[in-house]
């Protein structure tokens, strides 16, 4: 029987750190002449990942600098805990111009936007990328981001209720032009058939929009939809809407339960289980030998300051962890804010972790499991995780840039191809087609 094929996405941030707080300090990042603000860097990364036949390159994004830890901005700024973070959206069309196949995704929060603007933006990006755009739909998680827009942080249930209606309005707007509305009949002097362009007249709980959209139907009729929610509302949203979901699950039991829950929710929403691909985050650390890789792991992890880990974890939880002793067993805490990341509080084997251990892990990889060894070792670990959990693939996050990305493409991808676990060519042209490709 043929083995299941993996999907791969490359994790990026338009800033000096991705998941690793050590990345900007790492000797191999410095030796590469790394300038995270230089747009040509991202074109290079996109070309490398396209050579590796990845489904997509994907940008996370935040619109705040966190003061959650100790009530001050200083720790976040000092340690570059996802600070600074420039807007990734302009990079997507820039990267599209340097590539032909790879999908191009980014996070875009709905919390302080209107659906008409989002629908117009993402339909335009889908045109500019020739159908390779992917939108990670998120809601605001941190009070700092809401404060930047002059608002208070809304409750989780309301945020996802808004997201449901937001996407509903976007879909109505993308459908407001029938597929054959554009005629471009120069002889008759008719660009488009007015009878095939419709107002939407949406009047909802949170949004109103008259329509129609002033963008013609894009190749995917709007972008592919991505999601990364862990709450019950977030998982239900993914089951109904997402083409792919990114997941950080540091232990196998949690990953398996998460996978089964998302697939079940996708079916309950009236979709096929394979309609929503689940990509688990990993942080590969490669060496010519296992000993060399382990040395690289130790070097990288030692560059992550504990204060930086506590600051970024506090920001992601929106809870000031300076209130807790470092030897606190995190899985035993009852505060509501601490429940969202329960999976980060255990090792891959399920052992409970203290606050200090969780914070160090968070600074090193934001909880992504580190897969360490030769290319064959890392491929072994990926296969073992993949086969145990049933996941659809992985979101790959580097410890230095762009070298770690190049190493993975040059060494791990060919190893996966030799094992029959990864594609040897793109079969389609759009982001959705990449995600649906099984061989």
N, C-alpha and C positions, 0 to 999 in steps of 0.2 A: 504494500500500500504506500502511495506517495506521502511524503512527509509534508506537514503544514508549513507554509511559507511565512516568513516574517516580513513585516513592514518596518521601515526605519524613518525617523524624523530627527532633524538636528535642532537642538535647543540653542537659542541665541538671545542676547539682550543687547540693545543699542546703548551700551555702557561698558565700564571697565571690568565688571564682574558679572558672571552668569549665576550658576548655582554655587560656585566656589568663591569664597572670599579671598582665597589665596591667589586667584588667577592673575590679578593685576600685578602682584608682587613676584610671581613665579619667574625663576631665571630664564626658562625657555620662552616665556611670553616676552620678557625684556630683550632677549637675544634676537627675537624675530623682528625687532623694531616696531613692535605692536603699537598702533595708534587707533584706539577704539572709535574715535570720532571721524576717521577717514573713510569715506563711503566706498572707496575701491577695495577696502578690506572685505566688506560684505559681498561685493561682487565676486571676489576670489573664493570666499567660503561657499557661495552658492554654486560656483563652477565645480569646486572640489566635490561637493555633495551630489551634484548632478552626475559627475563622473562615477560616483558611488551608487547611482541609481536610487537615491533616497526618494521617498514619497514627497517630502517637503523639508524646507528650512522654516523654522518657526520662532517668532519673537515673543517673549513674555514682555509685559509692560505694567508699570505702576505710575500713578500720577501724584506721588507724594514723597516727602522725606519724613521718615518716622521719628516721632519724639516719644513713642510709647515706653521705651526702656528708660527708666529714671526721669521721665518727663522732660528730656532734653534732646536736642538734635545732635549734640556733639558725638555720641558713639556711632551713630549711623554715618555721619559725614567723615569721621576719622577713619573708619574701616571700610568705606565704600560699600556699605550694605545695600546693594542695588541703588547706589547713589554715586554719581549722577546717572540719570536715565533719560536719554533723548527719545523723542517720538520715533517709533520704528516705521510708521505708515509710509512716510516719503521714501524709505529705502526699498519698499516692495517693487515699485515700478522701475527703480534704478537697477535692482537685481534682475528683474524680468528682462531688461534690455541686454543682459550679459548671458542669458540662459535661454533654453528652448523647451525644456521638459519639466523641470522640477517645480513642485508646488511651493507657494510663497504665502506663509501665514503670519498673522499677528494678532495680539490681544487688543481688544477695543471694548472698553467698559460702556455699558448702556446707562449707567446710573445718573449721568449728568448730561445726557444727550437727548435729541429727539429722533424718533424713527426715520423721519423723512431725510434728515442729514445722513444718517447711517446707511440707509438704503441707497441713496445717491452715491455716497463715497464708495461703498463696496461693489456696487454695480459697475462703477467707473473703473475700479481696480481690477475687476474681473475682465473687463474689456482690455485694459492695458497689459494684463498678463496673459491674454488669450485663453482665459478659462482656468488659470492656475491659482486663483486667489482663495484664501481660507481665513475665515474670521473666527477667532476665539472669543465667544460671547461670555463676558464676565460681569459681575456686579461688584460694587465697592465693598471691600472687606475691612478697611481701616478708617478710623475717625478722622485721621489727617487728610485723607483724600476728600472726604465729604466736606471738611472745613475749608479746603482750597476752593470749593465751589459755593461756599457760603451756606452749607446745609449741615444738618445733623445726620449721623449714620442711621439708616433705616433698619428695622428688624429684618432678619433673614427671610422670613416668609413673604414679607412685602416686597423685598428686593427681587425675589424670584417670580412673584406675581407680576411685577412690572416687566421682568425679562420675558415672560410668556407673551404678554400683550405687545411688547416691543418687537419681538420676532414676528408675531402675527401681522403687525402693521407693515413691517418690512416685506414680508412675503406678498401681501396684498399689493404693495407698490411695485414689486418686481413683476407681478402678474398683470399690472395695469395696462401693459402693452401686450397684445396678442402676438404670438411668435411670427406671424406673417403680416404684421401691420406695416412694416417698412417696405415700400414698393420701389422707390427711386425710379419712377417712371418719368424720364426727362421729356419724352415726346408729349405726354399728356400734362406735364407740369405738376405731377403729384408725388411728393416725397413719401408721405405715409397716408394710409387710409384712416380718416378720422373716426369711422365707425368701429375701428378695432383698437382704439385707445380710450380707456375708461377711468372715470373718477372712482375712488374707493369709498368716500364718504364714511370714514371710520369715526365712530363716537364711542369711546371706551371708558373704562374706569380711570385710566391714567393718561391716555393720549387721544388726541383728535387730529385727523389728517384728511384733507379733502382729496388730494391726488389729482390727476395721475402723476407718476414719476416723470421727470423730464430727461430720463436716460433710457435708451432703447434696450431691449432684452439682451443681456450679456450671455457669453457662451454657456455658463452654468445656470443661467437665470438667477443671478445672485451668487455669492461665494459658497464654497463648502463651509459647513458650520462645525466648529470645534468647541469643546467644553472641557472643564477641569474641576467640576464641583464634587465635593465629598459629602455634603449634607443630603438628607433625604430629598429635599426639594431640588437640589442640584442634580442628583442622580436621576430623578424623574424627568427633569428638563432634558438631560442628555438622552434619555431613552426615547423621548418624543422628537428631538430635533437634531441631534449631533450626528455628523458623518464620522467623527472620530473624537475620542476623549483621551486626554492626557492624565496619567495617574502616577502618584508617588506612593508606593507601597513597599516599605522596607522589609516586610516579612511575608513569607510564602502563604501562610494561612490567611492573612488579611488580604493579600493579592487575589487569592482564589475566591474568597467570599465576595470581594468587590467585583471581580470579573463576572461571577455568576449572577450577582444582583443587577448589574448593568444590562447583561444580556436578557435576563428575565424581564426587566423594565422595557427594553426595546420591543420584545415580543408583545407585551401587554399593550404597548402603544400602537400595535397593528403593523409593526415593521418586522422584517426578517432579522435574525440575530446578527448576521454579518453586515447589516446596514450601518452599524455603529462599531467602528474599530477601536480597540482599547490598546493604547501604547503606554507601556510602563517605563518610567524614567530609570536610567542607569548612568553610572559614571565609570567608564572604562579607564584603566590605568595599565598601559602596555609596556613591556620590556622585551629584550631579546632573550631573556631568561626569566623564570619566575622570581629569582632572587633580585634581579635588576628592577623588575616591576614593583616588588615589595619595597625596595629602597626608594623608588619614585613615590610610592604611596606615603611612606613615612616622611619624606621631604615635603611633599605637598601638605599633608595634614598638620605638620609642625608650623607651617606658615599661617595657619588660621588662629587668630586671637580669640580667647574665650569671650571677651567683652563683645567682639563683633558677632559671634554666634548668638549670644544672649540678646543683642540688639535686633538682629534680623528675625530671630524666633519671636521676640516680643512683638515686633511689627506685624508679622504674619498672623499671630494669635490676637493682636490688638489687646494685649494684656501685659502689664508691667511685671516681668519676671524677677526684677530686683526685690520684690516682696517675698520671694521664696528662698529657703536655704538651698545651696547647691546640691545637697544630698537628698533632696526631695524625690521620691519615686513618682514620676509624672503620671503614670497610668492610674494612680490611686487618688489623684486630685479630683474634686467635684465641681470646681468652678465651671460655669457654662462655656466661657470663652476657651477653655482648655480642651473641650471635648472634640472639637473639629479635627484635631491632628492626632487622635489616639493612635493611629497606625505608626506614627513616628516615634512612639515611646517604647518600642520593642525592637529587638534585633531581628535579623533574618530568620533566626530559629525561634523567636518568640520570647526571649529573655527580657525582663523589664529593665528600663534604663532610668538613671537619675537625671535631674535637671542639667547637671554639668555635662553628662554624656550626650543628652539630647541636643544641648546647645552646641557642643563641639561638632556633632554630626551635622547639625543644621548649617553651621558655618562652612563645613567642608563640602557639603553636597545638597543642602536643604532636604536631607533625609533619603536621597537616592542611594541605593546600594552600590558600593564600589566593587567593580569586577576587575580583578587584578591578576596579571600573569602575561604569558605570551599570547599571541593572536589565537592559537589553538586553545589555550586555557580559557580565555575570555569567551570564545565561541562555545566551549563546553558549558560555561556558567550560564550563558544566554540560553542555550538549548535546554538546560536543566530547568531553569526558571520558566521558560516558555512552555515546556511540556508538562510541568507540574501544575501550572496555573491555568493554562489554556488561553493565554493572552495572544493578541494579534500581532504584537511587535513591540518596538522600543523607541523611546525618545532618548537620544544620546547627548550627554552633557560633558564638555571637556574640562580638564584641569588646567590647561593652558591653551592659548589660542594664537594663531590657527593651527599650530603643530599637532596637537592631539587629535584634531579633526582629520588632518591629512593622514596621520598614522592609522586611525581607525579605517578610513576608506582604503588605504593602500594594503593593509594587512588583515583586518578582521573581515571585511566584505568579501575578499576572494576566498577566505576560509569558509564562510557561510555558503558561498556559491558552490564550492567543491562538495559540501555536504548536502546540497539540494535544498537549502533552507532560505535562499534569497534569489530574487529575480536576476536574470542576465540581460534583460532589456526592458525598456518601457513598452507596455502594450497599448497605452492610450495617450491622450494629449492633455486631459484636464486633471485637476486635483482629485475630483471624485473618482475618475477612472483609475488613477493610481491606487487610491484606497481600496477599490473593489478588485484590483488585479490579484489573482490567487496563484499565479505561476509565472 
